Amino acid sequence: MIELLDIHFRYNQHPVLNNFNLQFEADCNTILIGPSGCGKSTILRLINRLIQPQQGMIKINSDIVDKTNIRAIRLNMGYVIQEGGLFPNMTAKQNISLMARRLKWSQSKIKDRLSQLTELTQMSTNLLDSYPENLSGGQRQRVSLMRALMLDPDILLLDEPFAALDPLIRNELQESMRDIFKKLKKTVLMVTHDLHEAAFLGDKIVLLNEGKIIQSGKIENLVKNPVNPFVTKFVKAQRSHLPGDVI
């Protein structure tokens, strides 16, 4: 579904990714995890072309991503960031339907899609006319997810979507998100610092450090068959939060 091939990327001459290669399978929840500065969020931004690599290429469905096709590719991607990234001068409904309105969807089509998404995300329809400042953190993230799903994209990118939430709300949204992933069967790429979250939501986990893939696979592989001391140290630091069946 998505391939990063020989990617070189640096910020202000500081290398972040160097000769980096990674493939993401279709209809799979892949979780990128690792310490701050390891390149997790950079990978998402490269995929949706918010930033461009200095060298290398990105392919989606075998098509090389470039300026000629990025608009069409972005329309097939949903993107959720920390704290939702909602426009404060728009209601929840206006935020969710923004791209559909720009694409000149009919009012009836927008209404039908909103109805589907409120049911999917268990968002109260009474909140759709509220502005972001009047919504809780969890409600804003649900709105952000609905916006990302509005055009029914094949690819969903999530950049630490639960990082700013308190533990109870975070746990509730994790449960909801896992159910949504199962129902929709989309290609999901998610960034997190939290190994428990990665184990709970991911089909595949990719552990990064200093712009390199250290180990990838099921959570059980990282826990029981670490490839080097860094993996052991990373897992040990969060081991108390892991489900009992993988410890």
N, C-alpha and C positions, 0 to 999 in steps of 0.2 A: 504493500500500500504506500509506504513512505520510505525513502532511502536518502540518507546523508552520505555522500561519497567524497572522500578526501577533503573534508572541510577544514579550512584554516580561517580562524577568526580572532581578532584582537581588538581590545579597547585601548585607544591611546598608546599604541605600541606594546601593550601588555598582552601576551598571548593567553587566550581563553581556551580555544580548541585548536589542536595542531594535528593535521593529517587524520581527522576524526571520521570514523565510519560507523554507521548504525542503521539498522533496518527495523521498521515497525510493521508488525503483521496486521492484516485487515481483521476487523471484528474482534479485536483483542484489547484488553485494558492494560496498557504498559505504564508503569510507574517509574519516573526518574527520581532518584533519591541520592542524597549525599550532602556533605557539609556546604556551608555558604561559600559561594565563589567557585564551585566546581563545574559550572557550565550548564546546570539544569534549565534555568529559565532562558538562557541564551539559545538553547536548542529549540524551544518553542517559538521564540521570536524569529529565528532563522527560517523555520518551517512556514510561518505565515508572512514572511518577507517584511516584517517590521524593521529588520536589519538584514544586511547582505554580507555573505562571506567574502573575504578577500580572495580566496581561492576555493575551488571545489564546486560541486553541484548538488542540488536537491531534486529528487524525482518523486512525483506523486502519481500513482497509477501509470508508471513508466514514462510520464511526461516530465521533461526538464522544466523546473519552475523558472520563469524569467518574466520580464516586464510585459511580454505579449499575452501571457495567460494568467497572471497573478490575480486579476480581478475575478475571473471565473473560478479560480481555485479558492480564493477567499470566501466566495459565496457558498462554497461547499465545506466551510469550516466554521465551527462555533468556538468562541474564545471567552474564557471566564478567568478573571484575575482576582487578586486579593481585594476584599471589601466590595466586590461587585463592579466597580468602575462605572456606576450609573451616572447619567446626566442629571444634575440636581434640579434643573429647570423643567424637567419632563416628569410626568406621572409614571407610575410603574407600567401602565398600559402603553404609554407613548414610548418608553424605553424599549419594551419588549417588541413592539411592532415597527420600530424605526426603519429597519431595512426593508421590511415588507411594504411599507408605505413608499419608500424611495423606489422600489421596484414596481410600484403602482398596482399592488394587489387590490382586488375589490374589497369593499367593506365586509361583505358577507364571508369572503375567504379568510380575512383577518380575524373576524369574530369566531369562525369555526376553529381556526388554529389556536386562538387564545383559550377557547373552551377545552381543547385537547390538552393543552399545556398546563392549565390550572389543575386539571384532574390528575395529570401525570405527576406533577410536582407537589400536589396537595396544598396548593396556594389558595387562600380564600379570595373569591372573586370580589369581596367587599373592599379588598386592599388595592385593587388595580387602579383606582383613581387617586391613590395616595402618592405624595412625593417622597423621594428617598429619605429625606430627613425625618419623616414621620414613620419610617419602617424600622424594625429591629435589624440587627446584623444578619440574623438568619433569614429574615424575609427579603432583605436586599440580595442575598446570595441566591435565593430561589428565583427572584426576578432576573438576576444576571444569567442564571442557567436557562430560564425560559427565553430570554433574548438570544442566547447562543443557539438554542434549538429551534427558533422560530422558522427558519427556512428549511428545517429538516436536513441538516448537513450530514455527510457521511463521516466527517472527522470532528472530534471534539477535543479541544485543547484546554487544559485547566492548570493554571499557575498558582499553586498553593491557595486554593479557593476557601479553605477553612482556617487559615493561619490566624486571622484576627478575631476568631469567635471564642466564646467561653466554652469550657469542656462539655457542658450539657447540650448546648445548641450544636456544637461540633459533632457530638456523637449522634444526635438526631439526624443531622444532615448527611452524615456518612451512611447511616442506615438507608435513608431515602435515595441517596446517590447510587448505592449498590443495587437497589431494586430497579432504578431507572436504567442503569447500564444493562442489567439482565433483560429488561423489556425491549430496549432499543437496539441492542447488538451493533453498536457503532464502533469505529476505531477510536479509542480513547487514549490520549497521552496526558498524563497528569504529573505535576511536579509537587513534591512534598519533602519536608525534613523528617517526617514522622514515620518510623518503620512499622508501627502498628497500623497506621492508616494505609501504608503501602500493602501490607499483608492482607488487610481487610478488603481493599478495593481492587487489588491488582491480580491479573492473570500472570503477568511477567514483571519482574522487578529488575531495573538496571541501576546498579550502584556505581556512582561516579566519584572521582576525586582528582582535582587538579586537571580537569579537562579530559580525563581518560576513563574508559570503562574498566572498572576493576573486576566486577563479576555481574553476571546476569542469570536470570532463571526464576524458579519458584522460591518463595520465602524459605522453604525447608532447605534448599541448597545453600543459601547464604548462612543459615543457622548451623547446619550440621556438617557442611563441607566447604568451609571458607577457604579461598584460594591463597590468602596471605594474611599477615597479622593485622593489616588495616581493616579487613572485613571483620575479623574477630573483635577488634576494638570497637568498631562501629556498632556491631550487633550487641555487644556486651553493654554498651552505654544505654541501650534502649530495651534490653532484654526483659526487664520487669513489666513492660507494657505489651509484650507479645502474647498472643493466644496460647493457652497451655498445650495445645496439640502440636505446636511447632517448636517448643522449647526442648 
